[in-house]
Amino acid sequence: MAGPRCRIDWGRLGESKLTLPVVALGLILLFDLVFEPGFFALEIIDGHLYGNLIDIPRNGAPIMLLALGMTLVIATGGVDLSVGAVMAISASVAAILISPDLGALVQDPSYSATPLPLVIAFTLGVATLCGAWNGLLVAYGNIQPMVATLILMIAGRGIAQLLTNGVRVQIFYDAFGFLGNG
């Protein structure tokens, strides 16, 4: 007795919204395989995996996290243009808490002016206040969500620059870096 056979409904597969992006990704990967053979090379250096296929998701992870939050906002019928600015403000606050002297040339990777749990709590609090500001503008100011979040998007970048005095900030604190790279 023959078991049930798996049949692919090609007509239905062609109607799927996912078919075109998957085919396009496959063509791009095939192009890379032919014209850039080293694209798929992976190597282990000091116990860490390196290569293009590792770098792409690693560098895209912050954007993917923002996209997850935006998915929830859009799924509920809203819009939020200020997520990047809120991230910039929060990162600026974290940098100031870790090292108040942002312009210092020598940074000690084992020192933080503020304990890490307080840095995280305060940074999340600042991001929450930014979200509450947007919520107040929408709920009580009767401003459209796109306009309200556009306000913080524009002002937020300026706020982040004011906090850091326009200095490009790099955080050298190992414990903080472990959270992002761990």
N, C-alpha and C positions, 0 to 999 in steps of 0.2 A: 504494500500500500504506500503510495507516494504521499509525502507530507505537503503541507501548504506551501505554495511557491510565492516568493516575494516578487511582486510586479511593480514596475515603475510606471506611473501615469505621466508620460512625457508632456501631454497637453496641459495638465495641471501644474507640472513643474515649470513650464514656460510662462505660466501666468503669475507665478510667485514673484513678489517684490524683491526677494533675496537672490534670485537667479542672476540677474545682470551684475550686481556687485561682486558675487562670487566668481563669475566668469571673468570679469575685468581683473580681479585680483589674481586669478590663475594666469591670465595672459601677461600681467606685469611680472609675476614670478618666473614664468617661462622666458620672457625677455631677459630678465636678470641672469637666469641660468645660462643662456646662450651668449650674451654679450658681456657679462661681468661674472665669470666663474667663481671668483673669490667671494662673492656676495654671501654664499651659503657656508663659508668656512667658519668653523668654531674652534676655539682653542682654550685651554685651561692655563692660566698664569696665576701663580701663587694661590691656588685653590679656588679661583674665580673664573667663571665662564665668560669669554669675550667673543665678540663677533657682531656682524650687522643684525642678525636675527635676535640678538640679546639687546643691542643698543636701541632698537626701534621701540619695543615695549617699555624699556626702562626710561627713555626720554619722553615717552608719551604718557607715562603713568600720572603725572600731575593733571594733565588735560583730561585724562579719562576719569579721574576722581571728580573734577569739576563737572564733567559731562553727566556723571551719575546724579549729582545734585540737580543739574538743570533738567534732567529727564523727569525727575519728580515734580519740579516746578511746571514744566510744560504739560505733563500728564494731568495736572489739576487745572489746566486752562490758564495758567499764568505765564509771565515772562520776567526774566531777570537779566539785565544787561550788565549788572555791576559785579558779577562774581570775580572777574579778574582784578578789579580795583579793591575789592574786599580782601582778596588774597595778598595784594601788594601792601595794603595797610597792615594786615596781620603779620606779614613777614617783616615789615619795618619795625613794628612794635617788638617782635621777638628778637630782632637784631639789636635793638637798643637795650632790651633787658639783659641780653647775654653780654654785650660789650658796649657800655655807654659811650666809649671813645671810638666812634665808627671810623675815624680817619687814621687810626694807629696802623703803622706799617707792620709791626710785629704783633701777632696774635698768638696767645697761648691756647693750644687746642684742649687743654685739660681744665681751663678756668672759665667760669661763668659768674658774672656779678650777681645773678639771681639764680636760685635753685631751679632745676629743669621742670619739676612739677608746677611751680609757680609761673614759669614762662609759658607753659602749655595752657594753664588755666586762664591766665591773663589774656593770652592771644585769642583763645576761644571766646572769652568774654567780649573782646573788642569786635570780633567777627559777629557775635550775637547782637551787639549794639548796632552795628551797621545794618544788619537784617531788620532789627526792630525799627530803625529809622525809616527804612523803605516801607515797612508795614504801616507805620504811622502816617506817612505821606499818602499811602493808598487808602487806608481805612478811614482816617479822620480828615485828611486834607482833600479827599475826593479827587486825587490826581490819578490819571491812568497809570497802570503798573509800568508800561514801557517808558513813560516820561519820568516817573519817580526813580526808576532804576538807572535811567540815563543820567539823571542828576548826580547820583552817587558814582556812576562810572566815570564821569568827567571830573568831579570834585575829588574822588577817591585817589586818583593818580597824583593829583596835586597835594593831597594830604600826605600821601606816602613820601613824596619828594620833600615836603616841609619837615616831616619827622626825621628824615635822614640827611637834611641839608643838601640835597641833590647829589649825595655821594653814592656811588655804586657799591652796594653792600655785599660782602661775602661773610658767611658765618663759618668760623673755623672750629667751633666747639664740637669735640668728638661725640659727646653723648647726644647732642641735637642732630648731628649728621647721621648717627646710627639709626635714628628713627626714620629718616628718609632713605637710607641705603641698606638698612638691616634686612 
